Amino acid sequence: MKYNVTVVGAGYVGLSLAILLAKDYNVVLLDIIQDKVDMINNKISPIKDEYIEDYLKNKPLSLKATLNTEEAYKNANFVVIATPTDYDPETNSFNTTNVEEVIFTASKRCPDATIIIKSTIPIGFVKRMREKYGISNLLFSPEFLREGKALYDCLYPSRIIVGVDKDDSDKVKADAEMFGNMLKFSAEKDHTPVIITGIDEAEAIKLFANTYLAGRVSFFNELDTYAAVNGLCAKDIIEGISLDPRIGEGYNNPSFGYGGYCLPKDTKQLLSNYGDIPQNMIKAIVDSNSTRKNFIVNEILKKAKNNLFPAIGFYRLAMKAGSDNSRSSAIKDIIDSVHALGSYSIVLYEPGIKEDTYLGCSVVNDLEKFKNGCELIIANRIDKDIQDVKDKVYTRDIYSID
């Protein structure tokens, strides 16, 4: 059966899932931004992602983007919620307002459709929403997508997880299994495991997975801090321990701190979920990221003060190569701290920004002018465009990869 699928939210997660499912099913992608809708309908990706750009342009997809709520929900068999959630420090939890609004609207517009949340949510959220809105056809399926490789990760998933309650009706359980199999069928990877878990367990899987990854990033960053303070070669140490197959090579390239869509907010949400439950490591992972950024700031200020540099240049805000996302980027916090602690002329190179100033920095998007005008360049990641001025670049990047 060629199911009708409505995907709400055309960000990394929503657009990737919409394209994946549109290979084999009828997909309507609902968003609130006209320019984004127009670009998708004209087969142009609104975000930087090699696979998304290629599939939109070159693959036959049954996909239509729209602003029209009525059109989006009409005849939907499945509704996938991919709207963003942000950590709210005032409530010490995710702001799930957008997700709740979609749950309410979808449950009224297409009450027989199965609703699957793909947005990251607190543990226990689905059960609270089921009780609040008097519905049982609400599920959760965590996503594990990397920025810049979101569609690739949909096409070649490590696992597919769908959460359903053990007391749910046979129909809801069948729909949970069906949705998992739809994702598997549309993927390019054979033998992807589809795991049906409890709802709370599915929510926990996402938060614990990302917190583990954040912890790994923090471990190698703290290793690098130790090496920098003691004049050791961080690369030698990292290679020496990463060759142990129990440790491996992933997430071992030092950075200014973890950032992006998921890790900062997911770690804080998991810490909040612990409440009065005994723990040390989860809080340490959250605190470690702040400690790392403070160390980087102090190193930058020492270099600026000791050498009397006339201008400090920050090269790119994006967290990863091949991505245009700078959400919760560690480098933004570092810029703020350098502003607050020093009186330096700060210049930013970020082609995605069209304004003359941003974050209190002068924006210079002529690359040669930027390189020539800055005696100290700060870069979370080094790429080919600044290799020729590497002698004046401050970075902790070892491998020139994410």
N, C-alpha and C positions, 0 to 999 in steps of 0.2 A: 504493500500500500504506500502511495506517495503522500505522506503526511504533510499537513500545513503547519509550519512553525513560525511563530512570531518571536523575534529577538528584540528586546528593549535595551537600547543603549549601544551606540556605535563607536565605543572606545576600543582599546586593544582586545579585550575579551569578547565583547559583543560582535565586533566586525569579523574577528577570526572565526568565531563559532558560526556566524551567519554564512560566511563563505564556505566553510567546511560542509555544513548541512545543505547548502544550496547546490552542491554537486549532485545530490540524490533526492532532495525534497524541495517543496515549495516554501520559500522563506521570504517573509516581510520583515524588514529591519526598521524599527521605530526609533527616531531620535528627535531632538528639539532644536537642532541647529540646521537652518536652511542650507547654508553653504556645504556642510558635510553631506547632507542628503543629496544635493545636486552633484557633488563630486562622485559619490558612490554610484549613482544612476548613470553617470557618464564614464564609468569604469576607471575612475581615478581614485587612488587611495588617499584619504585625508591624513594618514599617519605613515611614518617611515617604517616600512617593513618589506623586505625584498619579496617574500612569498605572497603577501597580500597584494602588492603592486602587480606581480606577475599573474596571479589567479584572476584578479579583477579584469585585467586587460586582455588576457588570452584564453581563459577557460570558459566553457559554456556553463553558466550558473543560472538557476531559477531564483533570482534575487531581485527584490525591489525595496528601495529605501523610501521612507515616507515620514511626513510630520503628522499625518492624519490618524488619530487614535482609532476611529471607527473602522477605517480601512485595515489598519494593522491587526485588530483583534477578530475581524470577521472570519468565521470558519476555522479558527485556530484549533488544532488538536493539542499542540504543546506551546506554552509560553515560556521563554527563557529570559530571566531577568539578569542583565549584565550592567546595571547602573552602578556608579561608583559609591563607595563608602569611605569616609575619612574618620580618623581617630579624633575625637573631641576631648581635649584635656580637661574641660570643665565638667563633663559627665563621666570622665574616665572610661569611655567606651566608644565604639563606632557610632557615628551619626548614620542611622539607617533610614532616615526620612524618605529618601528617594525610593528605596526598595519597598518600604511600606506602602507608598503611594501606588506603585505598580501592582503590588499584591491586591490592594483594594480595587483598583480599576479592572484588572484582569479577572478577578473573581466575580465582578458584576457583569462585565462585557461578554465573557465567555466562560460561564460557570462550569461547563463540562470539560474544559481543557485542563490538562495537567500542567501545573506551574512549577518550574524548576529554577531555583535561585543559583546563579553562578557568581554573584557578588560575594565578597568575603564578609562574613557576619560573625557575631559573637556566638559562643557555644550556648545552645538553648534557645536561639532566636526563632527557629522554624516552629518549634512547639508552642512558643508564646504567640506567634502569629496565627497559628491554626486555632488556638483558643480564642484569640481576640476577634478574629473574623469568622469564626464558626465554619471553617473549611478543613477538609482532610486531604485535598488533592494538591498539597504544597510539599515539594521535595527540595533537597539540597544536593548539588553536585559540585565539589570543589574543582577549581581549575589550577593548573600548574604551568602557567605560560610565562616565558621570558620576554622582556621588552625587546623589540627588534626582531624576535623570532617567534612571535605569538602564533601565527598560522602554521609555521613549521612544527611547533609543539602540539598543535591540534592534529596535524596530519600524521605525526609520529609520536603518539603519546606513550609515556612509560606505564600508565595505568589509567583506567576510567573508574571513577567511584560515584555511586549514587546512594544517598541516604534515604531510608524509608522506615517507618515505624513498624515494629513487629505485630502490632494490633491493627494495622491498616487493612482495608478491604482487599480482596483478591484483585480488583481492578486497579487500585492504586499501586499495589505491588507489581502487577503485570506492566503497568505504564512505566514504573521505575526501571524495570529490566529492559523494556522496549527502548527507553531513551538511551540507556547505556549502550545497547546494541546498535542504535542509530549512529551514535558517535563512533563506535568501532567500525561499522560498515562503511562510513564515509572516510575514515582514516586510510592512509596509504600503508600503514604498518600492519603486518599480519600478526596474529596471535597476541594482540593486546589484551591483558586481563581486565575483565569487567567485574568489579567487586561491589556487591550490594551489602551495605552496612546499616547500622542504626543511624538515625538522623543526627543525634548528638555526636556520635563517633565520626561521621563524615565532616561535621563542622570542626571537630577537634583535629582531624587529620591535616586540614589546611593550615591551621594556626601552628601546630607543632612542627610541621614540615618546614614552614618558612622561618620559624624561630630557630630550628636546627641550622638552617643555611646561614641565618644571621650570626649565629654563634660561631660557625666555621669561619665566616668572614672576619669576625672579631678576633678569633684566635690568631689568624695569620697577621692581622693588623697589629696585634699586641706583640707577636713575635718580631715583626718589623720594627716596632717602636724600640724594643729591647736592643735589636741589632744596631739601629741608628744611634742610640745613646752610647753604646759601648764600642762603636766603630767596627762592628762585625759585618760580614757580607750576608745580607738576608737571603739572597738568591741561593747561596751554597746551603744554608740551613734548610730552606724550604725544599730544595730539590732532594736533599738528603733524607728528609722525613717523608716526602710525598711519594717516593719510590716504594715505600712500604705499602703493599696492596691493601692492608687494612685501613690505610689513610687515603691514598689516592691523590690525584692531581686537581680535582675540581675545587673551585672557590678558594684558591690559594694565592691569588695575585694581590699583593697589598694595595690598599686604596686609601682615600681620605675618610672612609667610613661607608657603611651600607646606606643605601637610599632607594629611591624609586617608588613605584606604586604600592608595593606590598610589604617589604621587610620592616620599615619603620613602624607602620601602623599595626601590622599583625603581631609583632613582638609586644607592643604596648597593650594590645587587646588581650593577648594570652596572659600577660602579667595581671591585668585587671580581672580576668576570669578566675585566677587563682584565689583572689580574695584572702581569706584567712587560712588557706591551705599552705602547709609548710613548703618553702622553696628557697633556694639561693641562686641557682643558676640562671633562671629566667630573668630576674632583676639584674644580675650581673651582665647579661647580654645587652640589655637595654642601656645600662650605665656605661658599658664598655664603649659603645658608639660615641657617646658624648665625650668620654675621656680621650678617645682617638682624635676627634675633631679639635679638641683643645690643644693636644700635642702638636698637631699640624699647624694650627694658628701660631703657636709660640715659635715654631721653627721658621715660619714665614717672617714673623716680626723680627727675629734675630738676624735673618739674612738681610732684611730691608734696612735695619738699623745699622748693622756692622758695615754695610757697603754703601750706605747713603744713596740707594737707588732713587732716581727721580720719579719713576712710575712703576707700579706693579700691574702686570697684565694677567688676567684670568682667562684661560683658554677653554672655552666651551663649558656649558652647564649640564649637558646631558650626562647621565650616569654611565652609559654603555656605548661602545662603538656600534654603529649601525642603528642607533635609536635617536629619536628627536625628543625623548621624554626627559624633563628636568624636574619632575615632581618629587618633592622632598629630597632633592639632591643635596648631598653633604657639602658640596662646594658653595651652595647658597648660604648655609650657616657660617662657613668659613669667611666668606665675603663680609657678612654682617659683623663678625667678630673683629676682623681686620679694620673695618671702618670704626668700630667702637673703641678699639685699643690703640689705634695709630692715626696719624694725620698724613696719609699718603694719597698721592694721586692714583686712582684705581681705574683701570681700563678693562673692558670686557669684549672678548671676541665671541660672538654667538650669532651665526647667520640667520637663525630663526627669529631674532628680535629685530624689529624694524624701527623702534624708537631710538632717539639719540642718547637716552639715559635709561638705565635699568638697575634696580637695587642700589641706587646711589652711585653707579659707575657710568663713566662715559663709554658708549658703545662704539667700537671701531670695527666695522666688518670688511674693511680692506685688509686682507691678511698680511700683505707685505708691510703696510703702514703699521699694523699692530705689532708685528715682530720687530720692526726697526725702532719703534717708539718706546718699547719696554725693555728695561735692562734686567728685569726679573719676571719670568713668566711662570704662572702656577697652573699645573695641568694634572687633573686626576688620572687621565689616560693620555699617553703619547701616541700620536699617529704620524703618518708620513708627512703631513703638512708642516710639522714643527721639528722634524728630525734635523733640519739644517741649522737650527738654533738650539740644539739640545744642551749646549754648554751653559745656557742661561735659563734653562727650565728647571724648576723645582717640582719634583713628582716623587711618589713612592711606587710608581708603576714599574714592575720588573719585566713583564712578558709582553707588554703592548697588546694585551687582550683583556676581555672582561674578567 
